């Protein structure tokens, strides 16, 4: 995980949305992590998937 950010849910006291940036080397590790998150979350959305630029 390279970043985590929480935002309060408007109109819902003590509820938060979490936005997480992750990096992985093996696709199978990424897929296993997604399966684990789905078991413990109510609402889960992938907002985008990007290839990391190693040249920076």
Buried (B, 14 or more C-beta within 10 A) or exposed (E): EEEEEEEEEEEEEEEEEEEEEBEEEEEEEBEEEEEEEEEEEEEEEEEEEEEEEEEE
